């Protein structure tokens, strides 16, 4: 078990824009630290402003690998104007659309982690279709509609290396607690025969690749 993220990285995580609670962040770091020692990249779907990316990058730095984070940076459905998670501070006034990329870059810069992250700006299914190497960890935390969650799962789960980890965020069995799309791909992963659950913290579930199913 790792000793956890560096104190300055944990402080940067807590200060960064985003929605992941500390206990779930620490569980994500533990999974990333375990996966990083294998030397394979760690990949995140759904960068937003880089809150969780900091933890993946710190684990990647310690393990001698790299964190890859994929996002179009225009915000998911619930972050658009008029919705619950909209933040006017990350709207580009020139084009009138969300643009979290500048905030994300500042987050990495201030934490000193720019050299340990590859930021891919694009839509997850398009990037996944071009991807060609195994991953030690895939963290799915992108759009929460069935369309987007399913596309993220189908695009990236096949790239998880044998014995690698698939981490899914915002998994709520009870619809009263949150949207069901992440829960449905979590159940699909377990029922595929390709993954078994390792641990959970709040809404964050960690699964291990134990078979070939997706």
Buried (B, 14 or more C-beta within 10 A) or exposed (E): EBEBBBEEBBEBBEEBBBBBBEEBBBBBBBBBBBBBBBEBBBBBBBBBBBBBBBBBBBBBBBBEBBBBBBBBBBBBEEBBEEEEEBBEEBBBEEEEEBBBBEBBBEBBEBBBBEEBBEBBBEBBBEBBEEBEEBBBBBBBBBBBBBEBBBBBBBBBBBBBBEEBBBBBBBBBEEEEEBBBBBBBBBEBBBEBEBBEEBBBBBBBBBBBBEEEBB
